[in-house]
Amino acid sequence: MFGLAAIVSGPVAHAVGLRGPDDGMQPAAHRTYVVRDGDTLWSIATRVAHGDDPRPLVDAIEAENDVTAGALLPGMALTVPAP
């Protein structure tokens, strides 16, 4: 068990992008959302924002995926940042 902990906390962890709490970096949480028929950036952001103002999330989804509201197609996979 100790060997595994040493590997995960050492150079391998750094190489695969795992970070500890002492490095000042917080991992960005993202999820993948598959666009359904009738979805808009606003409707997606409203679902994910859980009652918060969805406008910043709409902007973030647009920027993260390089899409505009009129370019959404059913089946398209979007990266959605955590609100």
Secondary structure, 3 states (H helix, E strand, C coil): CHHHHHHHHCHHHHHCCCCCHHHCCCCCCEEEEECCCCCCHHHHHHHHHCCCCCHHHHHHHHHHHCCCHHHCCCCCEEEEECC
